[in-house]
Every structure is written in structure tokens, then in C-alpha cells.
Amino acid sequence: MKEEAGMLRIAIATLALTMIIGPLVALGLSPAHETAAAAGKTLTAVSQDRALALAKARGIAHVANIAFRDGVWIVQGAARDGLHQEVDISSAGEVLNP
């Protein structure tokens, strides 16, 4: 009997969490976004690794610096020939400079 009561409590708690979090996820809001917003941080749709991959595809062979400012990844480095290069990538993954 006690086991059934414990399992019932777990089932009710799971259902309650699903009813709360489910609509938030459907709207594109998640607890991670709320936590980041409260901490004053910005979540990006494009990860740093993806930004580096896009920059390397644009010719950067050696990365000197990568930063995320105002919704844009800024990747600075050198091409294979040693010339300085900078690639700016939006948080949506669009390369902003030719």
C-alpha cells in the first residue's frame, strides 16, 4: 500500500511538471532561457563550435580570438597564407561579412 502511494506521488509530480514545462517549451521558452535572462546572459542559437566551423569554412586556418558581442560571433585569425581575417557570424548562423 505504501509503495502504491509513493508511486502515485511520483506520477502526480511528473504530470504537474509536464503541464508546467510543456507549454513553455512549445512557446520556445525554457527554464534555461529564464535562468540566463535572470543572470543577464544571452543564449545563442549558434554555438561557439558551430561559429568556429563556419569561420574555418570561410578561410580562417588559425583562430586568434573568438568573442560573442551584441548577438554576433566575431572570429579573428589568419588564413593559410598568413593574412589577418575576421568573420562575423550572427546568432542565427549567417555570415555577416564577405
N, CA, C and O atoms as CSV, one atom per row, in Angstrom:
chain,resi,resn,atom,element,x,y,z
A,1,MET,N,N,0.817,-1.191,0.000
A,1,MET,CA,C,0.000,0.000,0.000
A,1,MET,C,C,0.874,1.274,0.000
A,1,MET,O,O,0.591,2.235,-0.715
A,2,LYS,N,N,1.946,1.253,0.823
A,2,LYS,CA,C,2.819,2.422,0.886
A,2,LYS,C,C,3.562,2.625,-0.431
A,2,LYS,O,O,3.803,3.757,-0.850
A,3,GLU,N,N,3.929,1.499,-1.088
A,3,GLU,CA,C,4.612,1.603,-2.379
A,3,GLU,C,C,3.701,2.259,-3.401
A,3,GLU,O,O,4.145,3.107,-4.175
A,4,GLU,N,N,2.436,1.876,-3.413
A,4,GLU,CA,C,1.486,2.448,-4.358
A,4,GLU,C,C,1.297,3.941,-4.104
A,4,GLU,O,O,1.174,4.718,-5.051
A,5,ALA,N,N,1.272,4.340,-2.858
A,5,ALA,CA,C,1.124,5.760,-2.527
A,5,ALA,C,C,2.351,6.540,-2.994
A,5,ALA,O,O,2.225,7.650,-3.510
A,6,GLY,N,N,3.525,5.965,-2.815
A,6,GLY,CA,C,4.754,6.619,-3.262
A,6,GLY,C,C,4.798,6.759,-4.772
A,6,GLY,O,O,5.196,7.800,-5.294
A,7,MET,N,N,4.391,5.715,-5.471
A,7,MET,CA,C,4.371,5.754,-6.931
A,7,MET,C,C,3.338,6.758,-7.429
A,7,MET,O,O,3.564,7.440,-8.428
A,8,LEU,N,N,2.209,6.848,-6.739
A,8,LEU,CA,C,1.171,7.802,-7.103
A,8,LEU,C,C,1.696,9.230,-6.953
A,8,LEU,O,O,1.444,10.076,-7.811
A,9,ARG,N,N,2.420,9.500,-5.874
A,9,ARG,CA,C,3.001,10.838,-5.669
A,9,ARG,C,C,3.967,11.185,-6.798
A,9,ARG,O,O,3.960,12.306,-7.307
A,10,ILE,N,N,4.796,10.220,-7.186
A,10,ILE,CA,C,5.755,10.454,-8.279
A,10,ILE,C,C,5.012,10.735,-9.582
A,10,ILE,O,O,5.392,11.631,-10.335
A,11,ALA,N,N,3.962,9.974,-9.845
A,11,ALA,CA,C,3.184,10.162,-11.063
A,11,ALA,C,C,2.524,11.539,-11.090
A,11,ALA,O,O,2.508,12.197,-12.130
A,12,ILE,N,N,1.992,11.967,-9.980
A,12,ILE,CA,C,1.336,13.280,-9.905
A,12,ILE,C,C,2.361,14.397,-10.086
A,12,ILE,O,O,2.098,15.373,-10.790
A,13,ALA,N,N,3.530,14.259,-9.452
A,13,ALA,CA,C,4.583,15.271,-9.594
A,13,ALA,C,C,5.058,15.359,-11.037
A,13,ALA,O,O,5.265,16.455,-11.559
A,14,THR,N,N,5.232,14.211,-11.682
A,14,THR,CA,C,5.656,14.186,-13.089
A,14,THR,C,C,4.617,14.848,-13.979
A,14,THR,O,O,4.964,15.627,-14.866
A,15,LEU,N,N,3.363,14.547,-13.753
A,15,LEU,CA,C,2.285,15.146,-14.534
A,15,LEU,C,C,2.256,16.666,-14.334
A,15,LEU,O,O,2.094,17.417,-15.296
A,16,ALA,N,N,2.410,17.110,-13.104
A,16,ALA,CA,C,2.391,18.548,-12.825
A,16,ALA,C,C,3.540,19.259,-13.532
A,16,ALA,O,O,3.341,20.319,-14.126
A,17,LEU,N,N,4.739,18.686,-13.473
A,17,LEU,CA,C,5.888,19.299,-14.154
A,17,LEU,C,C,5.675,19.333,-15.661
A,17,LEU,O,O,6.012,20.320,-16.315
A,18,THR,N,N,5.124,18.270,-16.208
A,18,THR,CA,C,4.861,18.220,-17.641
A,18,THR,C,C,3.864,19.298,-18.048
A,18,THR,O,O,4.013,19.921,-19.099
A,19,MET,N,N,2.856,19.516,-17.224
A,19,MET,CA,C,1.843,20.527,-17.533
A,19,MET,C,C,2.408,21.935,-17.437
A,19,MET,O,O,1.918,22.840,-18.112
A,20,ILE,N,N,3.420,22.135,-16.619
A,20,ILE,CA,C,4.029,23.459,-16.470
A,20,ILE,C,C,5.070,23.702,-17.547
A,20,ILE,O,O,5.055,24.748,-18.195
A,21,ILE,N,N,5.974,22.751,-17.748
A,21,ILE,CA,C,7.102,22.948,-18.659
A,21,ILE,C,C,6.702,22.740,-20.115
A,21,ILE,O,O,7.243,23.408,-20.996
A,22,GLY,N,N,5.772,21.834,-20.387
A,22,GLY,CA,C,5.358,21.548,-21.763
A,22,GLY,C,C,4.965,22.787,-22.556
A,22,GLY,O,O,5.510,22.998,-23.639
A,23,PRO,N,N,4.055,23.607,-22.073
A,23,PRO,CA,C,3.676,24.816,-22.818
A,23,PRO,C,C,4.831,25.807,-22.976
A,23,PRO,O,O,4.912,26.499,-23.991
A,24,LEU,N,N,5.716,25.883,-21.998
A,24,LEU,CA,C,6.864,26.790,-22.120
A,24,LEU,C,C,7.772,26.357,-23.260
A,24,LEU,O,O,8.243,27.192,-24.033
A,25,VAL,N,N,8.014,25.082,-23.366
A,25,VAL,CA,C,8.861,24.562,-24.440
A,25,VAL,C,C,8.175,24.789,-25.783
A,25,VAL,O,O,8.838,25.144,-26.758
A,26,ALA,N,N,6.882,24.594,-25.850
A,26,ALA,CA,C,6.140,24.802,-27.094
A,26,ALA,C,C,6.221,26.255,-27.555
A,26,ALA,O,O,6.200,26.531,-28.754
A,27,LEU,N,N,6.313,27.167,-26.615
A,27,LEU,CA,C,6.423,28.587,-26.951
A,27,LEU,C,C,7.864,29.015,-27.199
A,27,LEU,O,O,8.127,30.175,-27.514
A,28,GLY,N,N,8.786,28.087,-27.058
A,28,GLY,CA,C,10.188,28.431,-27.259
A,28,GLY,C,C,10.841,28.970,-26.008
A,28,GLY,O,O,11.978,29.439,-26.051
A,29,LEU,N,N,10.142,28.908,-24.904
A,29,LEU,CA,C,10.696,29.366,-23.643
A,29,LEU,C,C,11.059,28.155,-22.814
A,29,LEU,O,O,10.283,27.203,-22.727
A,30,SER,N,N,12.206,28.181,-22.219
A,30,SER,CA,C,12.595,27.058,-21.384
A,30,SER,C,C,13.172,27.602,-20.091
A,30,SER,O,O,13.546,28.773,-20.029
A,31,PRO,N,N,13.251,26.790,-19.074
A,31,PRO,CA,C,13.872,27.247,-17.837
A,31,PRO,C,C,15.300,27.748,-18.061
A,31,PRO,O,O,15.754,28.637,-17.340
A,32,ALA,N,N,16.013,27.198,-19.040
A,32,ALA,CA,C,17.377,27.661,-19.333
A,32,ALA,C,C,17.355,29.108,-19.806
A,32,ALA,O,O,18.207,29.901,-19.403
A,33,HIS,N,N,16.382,29.467,-20.665
A,33,HIS,CA,C,16.273,30.844,-21.126
A,33,HIS,C,C,15.950,31.781,-19.961
A,33,HIS,O,O,16.518,32.868,-19.855
A,34,GLU,N,N,15.039,31.354,-19.094
A,34,GLU,CA,C,14.669,32.194,-17.958
A,34,GLU,C,C,15.847,32.392,-17.016
A,34,GLU,O,O,16.060,33.496,-16.516
A,35,THR,N,N,16.613,31.339,-16.770
A,35,THR,CA,C,17.781,31.432,-15.897
A,35,THR,C,C,18.825,32.344,-16.505
A,35,THR,O,O,19.407,33.173,-15.805
A,36,ALA,N,N,19.073,32.204,-17.809
A,36,ALA,CA,C,20.062,33.042,-18.477
A,36,ALA,C,C,19.628,34.503,-18.457
A,36,ALA,O,O,20.441,35.396,-18.221
A,37,ALA,N,N,18.353,34.740,-18.704
A,37,ALA,CA,C,17.852,36.119,-18.701
A,37,ALA,C,C,17.996,36.743,-17.319
A,37,ALA,O,O,18.370,37.909,-17.194
A,38,ALA,N,N,17.701,35.973,-16.294
A,38,ALA,CA,C,17.825,36.485,-14.931
A,38,ALA,C,C,19.275,36.786,-14.588
A,38,ALA,O,O,19.552,37.686,-13.795
A,39,ALA,N,N,20.201,36.043,-15.177
A,39,ALA,CA,C,21.623,36.251,-14.905
A,39,ALA,C,C,22.221,37.300,-15.833
A,39,ALA,O,O,23.405,37.619,-15.727
A,40,GLY,N,N,21.408,37.841,-16.749
A,40,GLY,CA,C,21.903,38.855,-17.667
A,40,GLY,C,C,22.727,38.270,-18.802
A,40,GLY,O,O,23.513,38.983,-19.426
A,41,LYS,N,N,22.560,36.988,-19.077
A,41,LYS,CA,C,23.311,36.326,-20.145
A,41,LYS,C,C,22.424,36.157,-21.366
A,41,LYS,O,O,21.197,36.181,-21.273
A,42,THR,N,N,23.067,35.988,-22.508
A,42,THR,CA,C,22.349,35.776,-23.744
A,42,THR,C,C,22.618,34.369,-24.240
A,42,THR,O,O,23.772,33.952,-24.338
A,43,LEU,N,N,21.560,33.635,-24.554
A,43,LEU,CA,C,21.725,32.324,-25.156
A,43,LEU,C,C,21.762,32.500,-26.667
A,43,LEU,O,O,21.024,33.316,-27.220
A,44,THR,N,N,22.608,31.747,-27.323
A,44,THR,CA,C,22.720,31.865,-28.763
A,44,THR,C,C,22.182,30.627,-29.433
A,44,THR,O,O,22.228,29.531,-28.874
A,45,ALA,N,N,21.667,30.810,-30.640
A,45,ALA,CA,C,21.191,29.681,-31.411
A,45,ALA,C,C,22.377,28.939,-32.023
A,45,ALA,O,O,22.294,27.734,-32.264
A,46,VAL,N,N,23.475,29.642,-32.274
A,46,VAL,CA,C,24.672,29.050,-32.858
A,46,VAL,C,C,25.717,28.925,-31.757
A,46,VAL,O,O,26.051,29.901,-31.086
A,47,SER,N,N,26.220,27.725,-31.583
A,47,SER,CA,C,27.231,27.500,-30.554
A,47,SER,C,C,28.582,28.055,-31.002
A,47,SER,O,O,28.787,28.368,-32.174
A,48,GLN,N,N,29.484,28.167,-30.051
A,48,GLN,CA,C,30.836,28.631,-30.370
A,48,GLN,C,C,31.502,27.659,-31.348
A,48,GLN,O,O,32.186,28.088,-32.277
A,49,ASP,N,N,31.305,26.364,-31.145
A,49,ASP,CA,C,31.890,25.370,-32.048
A,49,ASP,C,C,31.370,25.536,-33.473
A,49,ASP,O,O,32.129,25.430,-34.436
A,50,ARG,N,N,30.072,25.797,-33.598
A,50,ARG,CA,C,29.482,25.994,-34.940
A,50,ARG,C,C,30.022,27.274,-35.566
A,50,ARG,O,O,30.303,27.300,-36.764
A,51,ALA,N,N,30.175,28.344,-34.769
A,51,ALA,CA,C,30.735,29.590,-35.284
A,51,ALA,C,C,32.166,29.368,-35.774
A,51,ALA,O,O,32.550,29.889,-36.820
A,52,LEU,N,N,32.949,28.602,-35.027
A,52,LEU,CA,C,34.317,28.292,-35.462
A,52,LEU,C,C,34.319,27.504,-36.766
A,52,LEU,O,O,35.135,27.766,-37.650
A,53,ALA,N,N,33.418,26.549,-36.887
A,53,ALA,CA,C,33.333,25.750,-38.117
A,53,ALA,C,C,32.978,26.631,-39.317
A,53,ALA,O,O,33.541,26.471,-40.400
A,54,LEU,N,N,32.043,27.558,-39.117
A,54,LEU,CA,C,31.665,28.475,-40.199
A,54,LEU,C,C,32.830,29.381,-40.575
A,54,LEU,O,O,33.058,29.639,-41.757
A,55,ALA,N,N,33.570,29.866,-39.578
A,55,ALA,CA,C,34.727,30.738,-39.843
A,55,ALA,C,C,35.817,29.971,-40.594
A,55,ALA,O,O,36.438,30.505,-41.513
A,56,LYS,N,N,36.039,28.742,-40.205
A,56,LYS,CA,C,37.054,27.930,-40.893
A,56,LYS,C,C,36.629,27.645,-42.330
A,56,LYS,O,O,37.472,27.590,-43.225
A,57,ALA,N,N,35.335,27.465,-42.556
A,57,ALA,CA,C,34.834,27.255,-43.915
A,57,ALA,C,C,35.029,28.513,-44.761
A,57,ALA,O,O,35.095,28.432,-45.988
A,58,ARG,N,N,35.121,29.676,-44.110
A,58,ARG,CA,C,35.348,30.942,-44.809
A,58,ARG,C,C,36.830,31.265,-44.960
A,58,ARG,O,O,37.187,32.328,-45.469
A,59,GLY,N,N,37.701,30.345,-44.516
A,59,GLY,CA,C,39.121,30.532,-44.783
A,59,GLY,C,C,40.027,30.777,-43.592
A,59,GLY,O,O,41.243,30.863,-43.761
A,60,ILE,N,N,39.477,30.890,-42.401
A,60,ILE,CA,C,40.338,31.069,-41.238
A,60,ILE,C,C,40.974,29.722,-40.901
A,60,ILE,O,O,40.282,28.737,-40.643
A,61,ALA,N,N,42.305,29.702,-40.909
A,61,ALA,CA,C,43.022,28.456,-40.626
A,61,ALA,C,C,43.505,28.414,-39.183
A,61,ALA,O,O,43.529,27.354,-38.558
A,62,HIS,N,N,43.888,29.569,-38.663
A,62,HIS,CA,C,44.398,29.665,-37.294
A,62,HIS,C,C,43.600,30.734,-36.554
A,62,HIS,O,O,43.677,31.914,-36.896
A,63,VAL,N,N,42.834,30.327,-35.543
A,63,VAL,CA,C,41.993,31.259,-34.786
A,63,VAL,C,C,42.823,31.926,-33.699
A,63,VAL,O,O,43.481,31.256,-32.903
A,64,ALA,N,N,42.784,33.268,-33.674
A,64,ALA,CA,C,43.493,34.031,-32.649
A,64,ALA,C,C,42.544,34.446,-31.525
A,64,ALA,O,O,42.944,34.519,-30.363
A,65,ASN,N,N,41.281,34.718,-31.879
A,65,ASN,CA,C,40.333,35.221,-30.881
A,65,ASN,C,C,38.910,34.948,-31.357
A,65,ASN,O,O,38.609,35.033,-32.548
A,66,ILE,N,N,38.045,34.620,-30.408
A,66,ILE,CA,C,36.612,34.491,-30.706
A,66,ILE,C,C,35.852,35.136,-29.557
A,66,ILE,O,O,36.162,34.915,-28.386
A,67,ALA,N,N,34.852,35.938,-29.910
A,67,ALA,CA,C,34.060,36.633,-28.894
A,67,ALA,C,C,32.610,36.708,-29.369
A,67,ALA,O,O,32.330,36.681,-30.567
A,68,PHE,N,N,31.695,36.805,-28.402
A,68,PHE,CA,C,30.279,36.972,-28.710
A,68,PHE,C,C,29.849,38.320,-28.165
A,68,PHE,O,O,29.802,38.515,-26.950
A,69,ARG,N,N,29.531,39.261,-29.065
A,69,ARG,CA,C,29.123,40.612,-28.660
A,69,ARG,C,C,27.876,41.037,-29.436
A,69,ARG,O,O,27.817,40.921,-30.660
A,70,ASP,N,N,26.901,41.523,-28.709
A,70,ASP,CA,C,25.681,42.076,-29.308
A,70,ASP,C,C,25.038,41.124,-30.317
A,70,ASP,O,O,24.579,41.550,-31.376
A,71,GLY,N,N,25.007,39.830,-29.979
A,71,GLY,CA,C,24.343,38.859,-30.839
A,71,GLY,C,C,25.162,38.400,-32.030
A,71,GLY,O,O,24.631,37.758,-32.936
A,72,VAL,N,N,26.460,38.722,-32.041
A,72,VAL,CA,C,27.314,38.357,-33.177
A,72,VAL,C,C,28.576,37.669,-32.665
A,72,VAL,O,O,29.230,38.159,-31.744
A,73,TRP,N,N,28.913,36.528,-33.270
A,73,TRP,CA,C,30.200,35.893,-33.015
A,73,TRP,C,C,31.233,36.588,-33.880
A,73,TRP,O,O,31.026,36.745,-35.084
A,74,ILE,N,N,32.335,37.005,-33.293
A,74,ILE,CA,C,33.430,37.644,-34.024
A,74,ILE,C,C,34.635,36.708,-33.909
A,74,ILE,O,O,35.172,36.488,-32.823
A,75,VAL,N,N,35.040,36.169,-35.050
A,75,VAL,CA,C,36.166,35.238,-35.086
A,75,VAL,C,C,37.301,35.916,-35.835
A,75,VAL,O,O,37.157,36.300,-36.996
A,76,GLN,N,N,38.434,36.057,-35.154
A,76,GLN,CA,C,39.606,36.684,-35.760
A,76,GLN,C,C,40.722,35.665,-35.836
A,76,GLN,O,O,40.891,34.837,-34.940
A,77,GLY,N,N,41.473,35.736,-36.907
A,77,GLY,CA,C,42.575,34.804,-37.061
A,77,GLY,C,C,43.326,35.059,-38.345
A,77,GLY,O,O,43.307,36.161,-38.891
A,78,ALA,N,N,43.990,34.018,-38.816
A,78,ALA,CA,C,44.794,34.130,-40.027
A,78,ALA,C,C,44.379,33.057,-41.018
A,78,ALA,O,O,44.016,31.940,-40.649
A,79,ALA,N,N,44.444,33.435,-42.291
A,79,ALA,CA,C,44.194,32.478,-43.365
A,79,ALA,C,C,45.452,31.629,-43.544
A,79,ALA,O,O,46.471,31.881,-42.902
A,80,ARG,N,N,45.380,30.638,-44.406
A,80,ARG,CA,C,46.541,29.772,-44.636
A,80,ARG,C,C,47.761,30.549,-45.117
A,80,ARG,O,O,48.898,30.169,-44.836
A,81,ASP,N,N,47.519,31.644,-45.846
A,81,ASP,CA,C,48.640,32.449,-46.350
A,81,ASP,C,C,49.181,33.424,-45.307
A,81,ASP,O,O,50.110,34.183,-45.583
A,82,GLY,N,N,48.593,33.399,-44.100
A,82,GLY,CA,C,49.077,34.240,-43.011
A,82,GLY,C,C,48.405,35.599,-42.900
A,82,GLY,O,O,48.665,36.335,-41.948
A,83,LEU,N,N,47.553,35.947,-43.845
A,83,LEU,CA,C,46.873,37.244,-43.799
A,83,LEU,C,C,45.788,37.249,-42.727
A,83,LEU,O,O,45.094,36.253,-42.524
A,84,HIS,N,N,45.651,38.395,-42.039
A,84,HIS,CA,C,44.626,38.556,-41.000
A,84,HIS,C,C,43.243,38.469,-41.624
A,84,HIS,O,O,43.003,38.994,-42.712
A,85,GLN,N,N,42.350,37.806,-40.930
A,85,GLN,CA,C,40.983,37.661,-41.413
A,85,GLN,C,C,40.032,37.724,-40.229
A,85,GLN,O,O,40.350,37.252,-39.138
A,86,GLU,N,N,38.859,38.313,-40.456
A,86,GLU,CA,C,37.815,38.357,-39.442
A,86,GLU,C,C,36.510,37.916,-40.080
A,86,GLU,O,O,36.162,38.350,-41.178
A,87,VAL,N,N,35.785,37.040,-39.370
A,87,VAL,CA,C,34.488,36.581,-39.843
A,87,VAL,C,C,33.474,36.870,-38.741
A,87,VAL,O,O,33.655,36.460,-37.595
A,88,ASP,N,N,32.406,37.580,-39.098
A,88,ASP,CA,C,31.327,37.897,-38.164
A,88,ASP,C,C,30.131,37.015,-38.491
A,88,ASP,O,O,29.700,36.938,-39.641
A,89,ILE,N,N,29.596,36.345,-37.460
A,89,ILE,CA,C,28.510,35.386,-37.659
A,89,ILE,C,C,27.367,35.738,-36.720
A,89,ILE,O,O,27.558,35.853,-35.509
A,90,SER,N,N,26.177,35.909,-37.288
A,90,SER,CA,C,25.010,36.231,-36.463
A,90,SER,C,C,24.645,35.040,-35.592
A,90,SER,O,O,25.089,33.920,-35.844
A,91,SER,N,N,23.837,35.281,-34.567
A,91,SER,CA,C,23.417,34.186,-33.687
A,91,SER,C,C,22.519,33.191,-34.427
A,91,SER,O,O,22.254,32.097,-33.930
A,92,ALA,N,N,22.053,33.580,-35.621
A,92,ALA,CA,C,21.253,32.673,-36.449
A,92,ALA,C,C,22.128,31.833,-37.380
A,92,ALA,O,O,21.624,30.956,-38.082
A,93,GLY,N,N,23.451,32.102,-37.388
A,93,GLY,CA,C,24.367,31.334,-38.218
A,93,GLY,C,C,24.672,31.942,-39.560
A,93,GLY,O,O,25.275,31.284,-40.408
A,94,GLU,N,N,24.271,33.189,-39.785
A,94,GLU,CA,C,24.513,33.872,-41.057
A,94,GLU,C,C,25.854,34.602,-40.988
A,94,GLU,O,O,26.132,35.324,-40.030
A,95,VAL,N,N,26.690,34.402,-42.030
A,95,VAL,CA,C,27.965,35.127,-42.104
A,95,VAL,C,C,27.646,36.539,-42.569
A,95,VAL,O,O,27.030,36.739,-43.616
A,96,LEU,N,N,28.080,37.532,-41.762
A,96,LEU,CA,C,27.694,38.914,-41.998
A,96,LEU,C,C,28.668,39.686,-42.877
A,96,LEU,O,O,28.309,40.724,-43.434
A,97,ASN,N,N,29.876,39.200,-43.005
A,97,ASN,CA,C,30.833,39.896,-43.859
A,97,ASN,C,C,31.359,38.933,-44.924
A,97,ASN,O,O,31.527,37.739,-44.673
A,98,PRO,N,N,31.613,39.471,-46.104
A,98,PRO,CA,C,32.044,38.598,-47.226
A,98,PRO,C,C,33.423,38.007,-47.011
A,98,PRO,O,O,33.915,37.262,-47.858
